[in-house]
């Protein structure tokens, strides 16, 4: 990406942002959610039953509505039912990205042939949630968003009814407090009513209950620690923080221009690349003899130059396979009618490996039994937190070892990229602060702080995502190095180029696969092999087994499992902090 393209993208962000109001004005339809009703029942077994009702007013033609319900790790949802007044509903469910997606098509006739237009429809949704109620050693708790901050529109009012498992010893808190109209606790029932809640805000319930109210709470989450003091502290800190910012006003919008001024100065001073004597179009041979993990660190991810990614780890595995230190063989799995990929370790050849490759060897060997590892089962082994954390610590050790192999200053002058990192982080933090100030203040000049903050946030995120060599610059030798490897990647990606210049031997194809993995284009190499060397599957070679039987996918799946398991949400889950509750999410109409 060159500088002209980078700044063009930034400009487009600003144009798109400014055009939102114009697009909305041109839309020939609209809708509102006039009221929402949320009824919660907390069972003594820890199950949370939820009844929701949303009163929609439609102006124009619509196909239906949707509801997105977020699920934290360990939570689940079941027994979903929907109905509607004023239309005939059809529900389509899906799960994606930690959400339960409910898409409700609405029809004006029982035959489901006509959509709805210019009408009022009440949508009813009910479901049960598991592992949402939390039982600590001293108290039971529920933190639940009665209205989420992901809705496409705001809501006129929210009516709340909460049925508790016991009648005494209960405490409740409703936040943010500025939305509270009325609320009461009578016996085992909490009722509340809100003022209007704008788009992008939430309304949350925190209720504390005696442990004696829960019997055989198989549907609750159990945390082996005291919770009340921690919950109250988190809640107090959150409420005090929000109140502080709601009562603070500062007009700082004009200071937002300091960040782009600093970025322009940084580029002019440190970002312009040196002129080099190289004008190649592509490279069909390996430009250097560096190992694939080093190429991955220097070429593949230029947002963090010098640090290898999981693609580099995969390429290192393939390189070890090519050295015959790992041996692979497919094996029939009669239980699942599949073929597993079995990896065997050659201990005698381990000494031939580099230090970083030895870390790869030791990492996989840890999960082996009798000197063999079923790669198809590695994902399951990483589902325990201890093993996942050990695996991730090994990856960190491998990353550091690869980084230590690279004298980055020989290739790259990072002065400008370091400066822009500071500018972007400081700009993002400052932008968030002044945007919040502008949003929360009731003073008229708050709009300037809000506009300046939004501009600074967008600008900061945009420059964060730029490659390091936009504001930093390669050395002369580093520039040639990068250009040659970039052109080699271009060659691997372009099947027509490989067709014109196919490699003369299967040995070269293997190098293409290994370095293609490091550069993130292994699939392109594989596609070219199928066309240019269709008989490659006849070669009894472990490297082709690795690709043919899905070694990439197995390792990527294992990595994602390890990453997720090693970094679970803490037991407290931010319990008590505003906005950290279960439920919530959002929805809208389509």
C-alpha positions in Angstrom: 0.0 0.0 0.0 1.5 3.4 -1.0 1.1 6.6 0.8 -1.4 8.0 -1.7 -3.7 5.0 -1.3 -3.4 5.2 2.5 -4.5 8.8 2.7 -7.2 8.1 0.1 -8.6 5.5 2.4 -8.5 7.9 5.3 -10.3 10.5 3.2 -13.0 8.0 2.2 -13.6 7.2 5.9 -14.3 10.8 6.5 -16.5 11.2 3.5 -18.5 8.1 4.4 -19.0 9.3 7.9 -20.2 12.7 6.8 -22.6 11.1 4.2 -24.5 9.0 6.8 -27.1 11.7 7.5 -27.6 12.2 3.8 -28.2 8.5 3.2 -30.6 8.4 6.0 -32.5 11.3 4.6 -32.9 9.6 1.2 -34.2 6.4 2.7 -37.9 6.0 1.9 -38.7 4.0 4.9 -38.2 4.1 8.6 -39.2 2.4 11.9 -39.1 2.9 15.6 -39.3 0.7 18.7 -41.8 2.6 20.9 -41.6 0.3 23.9 -39.8 -2.8 25.1 -40.9 -5.2 27.8 -38.4 -7.5 29.5 -39.6 -10.1 32.0 -36.9 -12.2 33.7 -37.5 -15.2 36.0 -34.5 -16.5 38.0 -35.1 -20.1 38.9 -33.8 -21.7 42.1 -31.9 -24.1 39.8 -30.0 -21.2 38.3 -31.9 -21.2 35.0 -32.8 -17.7 33.6 -36.1 -17.6 31.7 -36.4 -14.5 29.5 -39.6 -13.0 27.9 -39.1 -10.0 25.6 -41.7 -7.9 23.8 -40.8 -5.2 21.3 -43.4 -2.8 19.9 -42.3 -1.8 16.4 -43.9 1.0 14.3 -43.1 0.6 10.6 -43.3 3.4 8.0 -42.8 1.8 4.6 -42.2 -1.7 3.4 -40.2 -4.2 5.5 -39.3 -7.9 5.4 -38.9 -8.5 9.1 -36.9 -7.9 12.2 -33.8 -9.5 13.8 -32.5 -10.0 17.3 -28.8 -10.7 18.1 -28.2 -12.2 21.6 -24.5 -12.3 22.7 -23.3 -15.4 24.6 -20.3 -15.3 26.8 -18.0 -18.3 27.0 -19.8 -21.1 28.8 -23.3 -19.6 28.4 -25.9 -21.2 26.2 -29.5 -20.5 25.1 -32.3 -22.9 24.5 -36.1 -23.2 24.1 -36.5 -20.2 21.8 -40.0 -19.3 20.9 -41.4 -16.3 19.0 -44.8 -14.9 18.1 -46.2 -11.6 16.9 -49.3 -9.4 17.0 -50.0 -7.6 13.7 -48.1 -10.0 11.4 -47.3 -13.6 10.7 -43.8 -14.4 11.8 -41.3 -17.1 10.6 -38.1 -17.6 12.6 -34.7 -18.5 11.2 -31.9 -19.2 13.8 -28.1 -19.2 13.4 -25.0 -19.1 15.5 -22.0 -17.0 14.6 -19.3 -15.1 16.3 -20.5 -15.7 19.9 -24.1 -14.6 19.1 -27.4 -16.3 18.7 -28.9 -14.7 15.6 -32.7 -14.6 15.3 -34.1 -13.5 12.0 -37.9 -13.1 12.1 -39.6 -12.7 8.7 -42.9 -10.9 9.0 -45.8 -11.4 6.6 -49.1 -9.6 6.3 -51.0 -12.8 5.2 -51.2 -16.3 6.7 -49.9 -17.8 3.4 -46.6 -15.9 3.9 -46.7 -14.3 0.4 -46.8 -10.6 1.3 -44.4 -8.5 3.3 -45.5 -5.8 5.8 -46.0 -2.1 5.2 -47.0 0.9 7.3 -48.1 -1.0 10.3 -47.5 -1.7 14.0 -46.2 -5.1 15.0 -45.5 -6.4 18.5 -42.8 -9.1 18.6 -42.6 -11.6 21.4 -39.4 -13.7 22.1 -38.9 -16.1 24.9 -35.9 -18.3 25.8 -33.9 -19.9 28.6 -30.3 -19.1 29.4 -27.8 -21.3 31.1 -24.7 -20.3 33.1 -25.8 -16.6 33.3 -26.7 -16.6 37.0 -23.4 -16.8 39.0 -23.1 -18.3 42.4 -20.1 -17.2 44.5 -19.1 -18.5 47.9 -21.1 -15.7 49.6 -23.8 -14.5 47.2 -25.7 -15.3 44.1 -25.7 -12.7 41.3 -27.1 -11.8 38.0 -25.7 -9.0 35.8 -27.9 -8.7 32.7 -28.4 -6.1 30.0 -32.1 -5.4 29.8 -31.4 -3.2 26.7 -28.2 -3.7 24.7 -26.0 -1.1 23.1 -26.1 -2.8 19.6 -29.6 -2.0 18.6 -29.9 0.0 15.3 -32.3 2.4 16.9 -33.1 3.6 20.4 -36.3 2.8 22.4 -39.0 5.0 23.8 -39.4 3.2 27.1 -38.4 -0.1 28.7 -40.6 -1.9 31.2 -38.9 -4.4 33.4 -40.2 -7.2 35.6 -37.8 -9.5 37.4 -39.0 -12.5 39.4 -36.5 -13.6 42.0 -36.2 -17.1 43.7 -36.6 -15.7 47.2 -38.4 -12.8 49.0 -35.8 -11.6 51.4 -32.2 -10.4 51.3 -32.2 -9.2 47.7 -30.4 -6.1 46.5 -30.6 -4.6 43.0 -29.0 -1.8 41.0 -30.2 -0.4 37.6 -27.6 1.6 35.5 -27.0 4.0 33.9 -29.0 5.9 36.5 -30.1 8.7 34.2 -32.4 6.3 32.4 -34.2 5.3 35.6 -37.8 6.6 35.7 -39.2 4.4 38.5 -38.2 1.2 40.2 -39.3 -0.9 43.1 -38.5 -4.2 44.9 -41.5 -5.8 46.6 -40.9 -9.3 48.0 -39.6 -11.4 45.2 -40.4 -9.0 42.3 -38.4 -6.0 40.8 -40.3 -3.7 38.6 -38.8 -0.7 36.7 -39.6 1.7 34.0 -37.1 3.8 32.0 -37.0 7.0 30.1 -36.1 6.8 26.4 -32.8 5.1 25.7 -30.9 6.4 22.6 -29.1 4.2 20.1 -25.8 3.0 21.3 -26.6 3.1 25.0 -27.5 0.2 27.3 -29.6 -0.4 30.4 -28.4 -3.0 32.9 -29.6 -4.9 35.9 -27.4 -6.1 38.7 -29.1 -8.2 41.4 -27.6 -9.9 44.4 -29.4 -12.8 46.1 -28.9 -15.1 49.1 -27.3 -18.4 48.3 -30.0 -20.1 50.3 -32.5 -19.2 47.5 -30.7 -21.7 45.2 -31.2 -25.4 45.3 -29.3 -27.8 43.1 -28.3 -24.9 40.9 -27.2 -27.0 37.9 -27.9 -24.2 35.4 -25.8 -21.6 37.2 -22.1 -20.7 36.9 -20.2 -21.5 40.1 -17.2 -19.4 41.1 -15.0 -20.6 44.0 -14.4 -17.1 45.6 -16.2 -14.5 47.5 -18.0 -12.1 45.2 -20.0 -9.4 47.0 -17.1 -7.0 47.8 -15.6 -7.4 44.4 -19.0 -6.8 42.7 -19.8 -3.7 44.8 -16.3 -2.2 44.2 -16.6 -2.8 40.4 -20.1 -1.3 40.4 -19.0 1.7 42.5 -16.0 2.4 40.3 -18.1 2.2 37.2 -20.9 4.5 38.5 -18.5 7.0 39.9 -16.5 7.1 36.6 -19.6 7.6 34.5 -20.9 10.3 36.8 -17.6 12.1 36.7 -17.5 12.2 32.9 -21.2 13.2 32.7 -20.5 16.2 34.8 -17.2 17.2 33.1 -17.1 19.4 30.1 -14.1 20.5 28.1 -14.0 21.8 24.6 -11.0 20.1 22.9 -12.1 19.6 19.4 -9.6 21.8 17.7 -6.7 19.8 19.3 -7.7 16.8 17.1 -5.8 18.4 14.2 -2.5 17.9 16.0 -2.6 14.2 15.2 -2.7 14.5 11.4 -0.2 17.3 11.5 2.1 15.0 13.4 1.5 12.2 10.9 2.4 14.4 7.9 5.6 15.6 9.6 6.5 12.1 10.5 6.1 10.9 6.9 8.0 13.8 5.4 10.9 13.4 7.9 11.1 9.6 8.3 8.8 7.8 5.9 10.1 8.4 2.3 11.8 5.3 1.0 15.4 5.4 -0.4 15.9 5.0 -4.1 17.4 1.6 -5.0 18.8 0.0 -8.1 16.2 -2.6 -8.5 13.2 -2.7 -10.9 12.3 -6.4 -11.2 8.7 -7.3 -12.0 8.7 -10.8 -10.3 11.1 -13.3 -8.9 10.8 -17.0 -9.7 13.7 -18.2 -7.5 14.0 -17.8 -3.7 15.6 -14.3 -3.4 17.6 -15.2 -0.3 18.4 -18.3 1.7 16.7 -17.1 4.9 14.5 -19.7 6.7 10.7 -19.3 6.0 9.9 -18.1 9.5 12.3 -15.2 9.0 10.7 -14.3 5.7 7.3 -14.5 7.3 8.4 -12.0 10.0 9.9 -9.5 7.6 7.5 -9.7 4.6 4.1 -11.1 5.5 2.8 -8.9 8.3 4.2 -5.4 7.8 2.1 -4.0 10.6 4.5 -5.7 13.0 7.8 -6.1 11.2 10.2 -8.6 12.7 7.6 -10.6 14.5 6.5 -13.9 12.9 2.9 -15.1 12.7 1.2 -18.5 12.9 1.8 -18.7 9.2 5.5 -18.7 9.9 5.0 -21.4 12.5 3.2 -23.5 9.9 6.0 -22.9 7.4 8.6 -24.0 10.0 6.7 -27.2 10.5 6.7 -27.8 6.8 10.4 -27.1 6.6 11.1 -29.6 9.3 9.0 -32.1 7.4 11.0 -31.4 4.3 14.2 -32.1 6.3 12.7 -35.5 7.2 12.9 -34.8 11.0 9.1 -35.1 11.1 7.6 -38.0 9.2 3.9 -38.0 8.2 1.5 -40.7 7.3 -2.3 -40.8 6.9 -4.2 -43.3 9.0 -7.8 -44.5 8.7 -10.0 -43.5 11.7 -12.7 -46.2 11.7 -14.6 -44.5 14.5 -15.3 -41.4 12.5 -14.8 -42.7 8.9 -12.0 -40.2 8.3 -8.3 -40.1 7.7 -6.1 -38.8 10.5 -2.6 -37.3 10.0 0.0 -39.0 12.1 3.3 -37.3 12.8 6.4 -39.3 13.9 9.5 -37.6 15.4 13.0 -38.5 14.4 15.0 -37.9 17.5 18.3 -38.6 15.9 17.9 -35.7 13.4 16.7 -33.2 16.0 20.3 -31.8 16.4 20.2 -30.7 12.7 17.5 -28.2 13.5 17.9 -24.5 14.3 17.1 -23.2 17.7 13.6 -21.9 16.6 12.9 -25.2 14.8 13.8 -27.1 18.0 11.2 -25.1 19.8 8.7 -26.2 17.2 9.9 -29.8 17.5 9.6 -29.7 21.4 6.2 -28.0 21.2 4.6 -30.8 19.1 6.5 -33.5 20.9 5.0 -32.5 24.2 1.6 -33.7 22.9 2.9 -36.9 21.4 2.6 -40.4 22.7 5.1 -43.1 21.9 6.9 -40.7 19.7 3.9 -40.1 17.5 1.3 -37.3 17.4 -2.1 -37.5 15.8 -2.5 -33.9 14.4 -6.2 -34.5 14.0 -6.5 -34.8 17.8 -4.3 -31.9 18.8 -7.3 -29.5 18.9 -8.8 -31.6 21.6 -5.6 -31.7 23.7 -5.5 -27.9 23.6 -9.0 -27.6 25.1 -7.7 -27.7 28.6 -6.5 -24.4 30.0 -3.2 -25.8 31.3 -2.1 -27.3 28.0 -3.4 -24.3 26.0 -1.4 -21.9 28.2 1.7 -24.1 27.8 1.2 -24.1 24.0 0.8 -20.4 23.8 3.9 -19.8 26.0 5.9 -22.0 23.6 4.6 -19.9 20.6 5.8 -16.8 22.4 9.2 -18.3 23.0 9.4 -19.3 19.3 8.4 -15.7 18.3 11.1 -14.2 20.5 13.7 -16.7 19.1 12.9 -15.8 15.5 12.9 -12.1 16.4 16.4 -12.6 17.9 17.6 -14.1 14.6 16.8 -10.9 12.8 18.9 -7.8 13.0 15.9 -5.6 12.2 18.0 -2.4 12.0 19.9 -3.9 9.1 16.6 -4.0 7.1 14.4 -1.2 8.5 14.6 2.2 10.2 11.6 2.2 12.6 12.0 5.7 13.9 9.0 7.0 12.0 6.8 3.9 12.7 7.6 4.3 16.4 6.6 7.9 16.3 3.4 7.2 14.5 2.5 4.4 16.9 2.7 6.9 19.7 0.7 9.5 17.8 -2.0 6.9 16.9 -2.3 5.5 20.4 -2.3 8.9 22.0 -4.7 10.2 19.4 -7.1 7.2 19.9 -7.1 7.7 23.7 -7.5 11.4 23.4 -10.1 11.0 20.7 -12.2 8.7 22.9 -11.9 11.0 25.8 -13.1 14.1 24.0 -15.8 12.2 22.1 -17.1 11.0 25.4 -17.0 14.5 26.9 -18.8 15.9 23.9 -21.4 13.2 24.0 -22.2 13.4 27.7 -22.1 17.2 28.2 -25.3 19.1 27.8 -23.5 22.3 26.8 -23.9 23.4 23.2 -20.1 23.5 22.4 -20.0 19.8 23.2 -20.7 19.1 19.6 -17.2 20.4 18.7 -15.6 18.0 21.1 -17.7 15.1 19.8 -16.9 15.9 16.1 -13.2 16.3 16.9 -13.1 13.1 19.0 -14.8 11.0 16.2 -12.5 12.4 13.6 -9.5 11.6 15.8 -10.7 8.1 16.5 -11.2 7.3 12.9 -7.9 8.9 11.9 -6.0 7.1 14.7 -7.5 3.7 13.9 -6.7 4.2 10.2 -3.0 5.0 10.7 -2.8 2.1 13.3 -3.7 -0.3 10.5 -1.2 1.0 8.0 2.0 -1.0 7.4 5.0 0.0 9.4 6.9 1.0 6.2 4.5 3.8 5.5 5.9 6.0 8.2 9.1 4.1 8.8 11.4 3.2 5.9 13.6 0.3 4.7 17.3 0.7 4.5 18.7 0.4 1.0 19.6 -3.3 1.4 16.3 -3.9 3.2 14.3 -2.2 0.5 15.8 -4.5 -2.2 15.3 -7.5 0.1 11.6 -6.6 0.6 10.9 -5.8 -3.1 12.4 -9.1 -4.2 10.4 -11.2 -1.8 7.3 -9.2 -2.6 7.8 -10.0 -6.2 8.4 -13.6 -5.4 5.1 -13.7 -3.5 3.5 -12.0 -6.6 4.9 -14.8 -8.7 3.5 -17.5 -6.4 0.0 -15.8 -6.4 -0.2 -15.5 -10.2 -0.9 -18.9 -11.7 -0.3 -17.5 -15.2 3.3 -16.6 -14.3 3.9 -20.1 -12.9 2.4 -21.5 -16.1 4.9 -19.6 -18.1 7.8 -20.5 -15.9 7.0 -23.9 -14.1 9.7 -25.3 -11.8 11.8 -28.0 -13.3 11.6 -30.4 -10.3 9.4 -31.4 -7.5 12.0 -30.2 -5.1 11.3 -26.6 -6.2 7.5 -27.2 -5.9 8.2 -28.1 -2.2 10.1 -24.9 -1.6 7.2 -23.0 -3.2 4.8 -24.6 -0.8 7.0 -23.9 2.2 7.6 -20.3 1.4 4.1 -19.9 0.1 2.9 -20.8 3.5 5.2 -18.3 5.1 3.9 -15.6 2.7 0.3 -16.6 3.2 -0.3 -17.9 -0.4 0.1 -21.6 0.1 -3.3 -22.3 -1.4 -2.3 -20.4 -4.6 0.7 -22.6 -4.9 -1.4 -25.7 -4.3 -3.8 -24.6 -7.0 -1.0 -24.1 -9.4 0.4 -27.5 -8.6 -2.9 -29.2 -9.4 -2.8 -27.6 -12.9 0.9 -27.6 -13.7 2.0 -30.8 -11.9 -1.2 -32.9 -11.6 0.8 -36.0 -10.7 2.3 -34.5 -7.5 0.0 -36.7 -5.4 1.9 -39.7 -6.7 5.0 -38.6 -5.0 5.4 -40.4 -1.7 6.4 -37.3 0.1 5.4 -36.2 3.6 5.2 -32.5 2.7 2.4 -33.2 0.2 0.7 -35.4 2.8 0.7 -32.4 5.1 -1.1 -30.3 2.6 -3.3 -32.9 0.9 -4.7 -34.1 4.3 -5.4 -30.6 5.6 -2.4 -30.0 7.9 -2.9 -26.2 7.6 -6.5 -26.4 8.8 -5.6 -28.8 11.7 -2.8 -26.5 13.0 -4.9 -23.3 12.6 -7.8 -24.9 14.4 -5.5 -26.1 17.2 -3.9 -22.6 17.4 -7.4 -20.9 17.7 -8.5 -23.4 20.3 -5.2 -22.9 22.3 -5.6 -19.1 22.0 -9.2 -19.1 23.2 -8.7 -21.6 26.0 -5.5 -20.0 27.3 -7.3 -16.6 27.6 -10.7 -17.3 29.1 -12.8 -14.6 30.6 -11.9 -14.4 34.3 -14.2 -15.9 36.8 -15.5 -12.5 37.9 -16.1 -11.7 34.2 -16.0 -8.1 35.1 -19.0 -8.7 37.3 -20.4 -5.5 38.6 -18.7 -3.2 36.0 -21.2 -1.3 33.9 -21.8 -2.9 30.5 -20.2 -6.2 31.5 -23.4 -8.2 31.9 -24.9 -11.0 29.9 -27.7 -10.6 27.5 -28.1 -7.3 25.8 -26.9 -7.4 22.2 -29.2 -5.7 19.7 -31.5 -6.0 16.8 -33.4 -4.0 14.2 -35.5 -4.3 11.1 -34.7 -5.3 7.5 
